[in-house]
Amino acid sequence: MKILNIDPYCYSIKAANLYQSLGLYREANPSNKNELINLLKDVDVLVMRLSHNIDRDVIYSSKTLKVIATNATGIDHIDEDAAKERKVKIISLRGEHDYLNNITASAEHTWALLLSLVRKIPQAVSSVKNGEWSRQSFMGMQLNGKKLGIIGCGRNGSKIAVYGEAFGMKVYINDRYRTNLPGRYIAETIDYIFKNCDVVSINIPYTKNNIGIIDRKLIESMKTDAILLNTSRGQILDEEALMDSINNSKIGGAALDVVCNENNFKEHKSKMIECAKINNKLLITPHIGGVTKESWEETEIFIAKKTLEYLN
């Protein structure tokens, strides 16, 4: 059994040892698709995070590949259809609700994005580094008493709701699977949340049905000072509509940890990134919601154990 890890940076030693118990374990950091394909020629198990796009060409390039193991909840970086055709098993965190309840990194990062945006922290820090001390230049927004709307109250959404309540916010939930959440307001439609809430957090999973679900109509219905948060996947919202609303000051701003085509970031040259360069109302981080030492360590071990169970 040959195992290849293409995301070796800070990888869990315990997880690596588990893979070594299966057979020959090696690590590599391919710089492009062709290099990855060459590395996969005799590999049985591909171990990865989110750094590479495993498309149809990559999957079909290997005649030996049996498993793709990734410590991610969303697997849009892997061609599921091609994997099924080739009978390659994808082992991920998707559906592991009980286990993931103890992983808080993404929800914490969502709240960090919100605070950074509404208190203009990046701009204020840069100003001080430039030798300035201008308090009046960074008037922020207080969260206490504001309405927080959560689209999708699963693992991350439920934690963000708790954070909102701790800050004195009124929490509104829209979730097709949860209709009775004591102490919180249930919004029967997404439209209600976008029209009435001061902060809207998108926490629904990436599925084909959810692509583009946050459309122009919803975004343009937001309050002029409302904030939009997205730590789910870029494909879920209409990026053009969001940029238009931000550039024309139709909403207060947006904080994102994801953009469309982030697996081909350099080639894609995201318009969202260009927008963020010139408009302080748009804050973007490079999909680091789950990037903490603790979350990587725990999830990598969990996925390694799942892989061993499957292969044994």
C-alpha positions in Angstrom: 0.0 0.0 0.0 1.4 3.4 -1.0 0.2 6.6 0.6 1.0 10.1 -0.7 0.4 13.2 1.4 0.4 16.4 -0.8 -0.3 18.8 2.1 2.6 18.0 4.4 3.0 21.4 6.0 2.5 21.1 9.8 0.9 17.7 9.2 0.0 15.7 12.3 2.8 13.3 13.2 0.3 11.0 14.9 -1.8 10.9 11.7 1.3 10.3 9.6 2.2 7.3 11.8 -1.2 5.8 11.3 -0.7 5.9 7.5 2.7 4.4 7.9 1.1 1.4 9.5 -0.6 0.8 6.2 2.5 0.7 4.1 4.9 3.2 2.3 4.0 6.7 3.4 5.6 9.7 1.7 5.1 13.4 1.5 5.3 15.8 -1.5 4.3 19.3 -2.4 3.5 19.3 -6.1 3.6 22.8 -7.7 1.2 22.0 -10.6 -1.2 19.6 -12.0 1.3 17.7 -14.2 3.6 17.2 -11.3 0.7 15.8 -9.2 -0.3 13.4 -11.9 3.2 12.1 -12.2 3.3 11.5 -8.4 0.1 9.6 -8.4 1.1 6.9 -10.9 1.4 4.1 -8.3 -0.4 5.7 -5.3 -3.2 3.8 -3.5 -4.2 6.6 -1.0 -4.0 10.3 -1.6 -4.0 12.4 1.6 -4.7 16.1 1.3 -6.4 19.2 2.7 -7.7 21.9 0.3 -4.6 23.1 -1.6 -5.1 21.2 -4.8 -7.9 20.7 -7.3 -8.5 16.9 -7.8 -10.4 17.0 -11.1 -11.3 14.2 -13.6 -7.9 14.2 -15.3 -6.1 13.8 -12.0 -8.4 11.0 -10.8 -8.2 9.1 -14.1 -4.4 9.5 -14.3 -3.9 6.8 -11.6 -4.8 3.2 -12.2 -4.0 2.3 -8.5 -5.8 5.1 -6.6 -8.4 3.7 -4.1 -8.9 6.4 -1.5 -8.8 10.2 -1.4 -8.6 11.3 2.3 -9.2 15.0 3.1 -9.9 16.6 6.5 -12.5 19.0 5.0 -16.2 19.2 5.3 -16.7 20.5 1.8 -15.3 18.4 -1.0 -15.9 20.7 -4.0 -12.1 20.5 -4.7 -12.6 16.9 -5.7 -14.6 15.7 -8.7 -17.1 13.4 -7.0 -18.5 12.0 -10.2 -15.2 11.0 -11.5 -14.3 9.4 -8.2 -17.5 7.3 -8.3 -16.8 6.2 -11.9 -13.3 5.1 -10.9 -14.6 3.6 -7.7 -12.3 5.8 -5.6 -13.5 6.3 -2.1 -13.6 9.9 -0.8 -13.1 10.0 3.0 -13.9 13.4 4.5 -15.5 15.2 7.4 -18.8 15.6 5.6 -21.7 14.3 7.6 -19.6 13.8 10.8 -21.9 16.1 12.8 -21.3 14.6 16.3 -17.5 14.7 15.9 -17.4 18.2 14.4 -19.4 19.7 17.3 -16.1 19.9 19.1 -14.3 21.7 16.3 -14.8 25.5 16.9 -12.2 27.1 14.6 -14.4 28.1 11.7 -17.1 29.6 13.9 -14.5 31.5 15.9 -12.9 32.9 12.6 -16.3 34.0 11.4 -16.7 36.1 14.5 -13.2 37.4 14.2 -14.0 38.6 10.6 -17.2 40.3 11.9 -15.3 42.2 14.6 -12.5 43.1 12.3 -15.0 44.6 9.8 -17.3 46.4 12.0 -14.5 47.9 14.2 -12.2 48.6 11.2 -9.4 46.8 12.9 -7.1 46.2 9.8 -7.3 49.8 8.8 -6.7 51.1 12.3 -3.7 48.8 12.8 -2.2 50.0 9.4 -2.8 53.6 10.4 -0.9 53.2 13.7 2.0 51.5 11.9 2.2 54.5 9.7 2.7 56.8 12.7 -0.9 58.1 12.9 -3.2 58.3 15.9 -6.6 59.2 14.5 -9.5 57.8 16.6 -12.2 59.6 14.7 -11.2 58.0 11.4 -12.3 54.6 12.5 -15.9 55.0 13.7 -17.3 51.4 14.2 -20.6 49.7 14.7 -21.7 48.3 18.0 -23.1 44.8 17.9 -25.2 44.9 21.1 -28.9 45.2 20.3 -28.4 44.4 16.6 -30.1 41.6 14.7 -28.0 38.6 13.7 -29.4 36.5 10.9 -28.0 33.0 10.5 -28.6 31.0 7.3 -28.0 27.4 8.3 -27.8 26.6 12.0 -25.7 23.5 11.9 -22.3 23.1 13.5 -20.9 26.5 12.7 -24.2 28.4 12.6 -25.2 27.2 16.1 -21.9 28.3 17.6 -22.1 31.7 15.9 -25.6 32.1 17.4 -24.1 31.6 20.8 -21.5 34.2 20.1 -24.1 36.6 19.0 -26.2 36.1 22.1 -23.1 36.7 24.2 -22.7 40.1 22.5 -26.3 41.0 23.2 -27.6 40.5 19.7 -31.1 39.2 18.7 -30.5 36.0 16.8 -32.7 35.0 13.8 -32.4 31.5 12.3 -33.3 30.1 8.9 -32.7 26.4 8.7 -34.9 23.9 6.8 -34.1 21.2 9.4 -34.4 23.2 12.5 -37.8 24.8 13.3 -37.7 24.9 17.1 -34.7 26.6 18.7 -35.6 28.0 22.2 -34.6 31.6 22.9 -34.1 32.4 19.2 -36.3 33.8 16.5 -37.2 31.5 13.6 -37.3 33.1 10.2 -39.4 31.1 7.8 -37.7 32.5 4.7 -34.1 33.6 3.8 -35.7 36.8 2.4 -36.8 37.9 5.9 -33.3 37.6 7.3 -31.7 39.6 4.4 -34.3 42.3 4.6 -34.4 42.7 8.4 -31.1 41.7 10.0 -28.0 43.9 10.6 -25.6 41.1 10.2 -26.2 38.0 8.0 -24.0 34.9 8.3 -24.0 32.2 5.6 -23.3 28.8 7.1 -25.0 26.4 4.7 -23.0 23.5 3.2 -21.8 23.5 -0.4 -24.1 21.4 -2.6 -25.3 21.6 -6.2 -28.6 22.9 -5.0 -27.0 25.7 -3.0 -24.9 27.1 -5.8 -25.9 30.8 -6.3 -28.6 30.5 -3.6 -27.6 33.9 -2.2 -28.5 35.9 -5.4 -28.6 39.5 -6.4 -32.2 40.0 -5.2 -31.3 38.9 -1.7 -28.2 40.9 -1.5 -29.9 44.1 -2.8 -32.7 43.7 -0.3 -30.2 44.2 2.6 -30.2 47.3 4.8 -27.7 50.0 3.6 -25.6 49.5 6.7 -25.9 45.6 7.0 -23.0 43.3 7.0 -22.7 40.0 5.1 -20.5 37.1 6.3 -19.6 34.1 4.2 -17.3 31.3 5.6 -19.1 28.6 3.6 -18.1 28.4 0.0 -17.7 31.2 -2.6 -20.0 29.5 -5.1 -23.0 29.9 -2.8 -23.4 33.7 -3.4 -23.4 35.9 -6.4 -20.1 37.6 -6.3 -20.9 40.2 -9.0 -24.0 41.3 -7.1 -22.0 41.6 -3.8 -19.3 43.7 -5.4 -21.9 46.0 -7.0 -23.6 46.5 -3.6 -20.3 47.2 -1.8 -18.9 49.6 -4.5 -22.2 51.5 -4.6 -22.5 51.6 -0.8 -25.8 49.7 -0.9 -24.7 47.6 2.1 -22.4 48.2 5.0 -19.8 45.7 3.9 -18.9 42.0 3.7 -16.3 39.7 5.3 -15.4 36.5 3.5 -13.1 33.5 4.1 -14.0 32.0 0.7 -14.2 33.1 -3.0 -15.1 31.3 -6.2 -12.4 29.3 -7.9 -10.0 29.6 -5.0 -8.3 26.3 -6.0 -7.2 28.0 -9.2 -6.6 31.3 -7.4 -3.6 32.6 -9.3 -5.0 31.7 -12.7 -8.5 33.0 -11.9 -7.4 36.4 -10.7 -10.5 36.9 -8.6 -12.4 40.1 -9.1 -13.4 39.9 -5.5 -9.7 40.3 -4.5 -9.4 43.3 -6.8 -12.5 44.8 -5.2 -11.0 44.3 -1.7 -7.8 46.1 -2.6 -9.7 49.3 -3.2 -12.6 49.1 -0.9 -12.2 48.8 2.9 -15.8 47.6 3.2 -14.8 44.2 1.8 -12.5 42.0 4.0 -11.2 38.7 2.6 -9.1 36.0 4.2 -7.6 33.0 2.3 -10.0 30.2 3.6 -8.3 30.0 7.0 -11.4 29.4 9.0 -10.4 25.8 10.0 -6.7 26.6 10.1 -5.6 26.2 13.7 -3.0 23.9 15.1 -5.7 22.1 17.2 -8.3 21.7 14.4 -5.8 20.4 11.9 -4.2 17.9 14.4 -7.6 16.5 15.5 -9.2 16.2 12.1 -6.1 14.7 10.4 -6.0 12.0 13.1 -9.7 11.4 12.7 -9.5 11.1 8.9 -6.5 8.8 9.2 -8.4 6.5 11.5 -11.4 6.5 9.2 -9.1 5.6 6.3 -7.6 2.7 8.2 -11.0 1.4 9.2 -12.1 1.5 5.5 -9.1 -0.2 4.1 -9.0 -2.8 6.8 
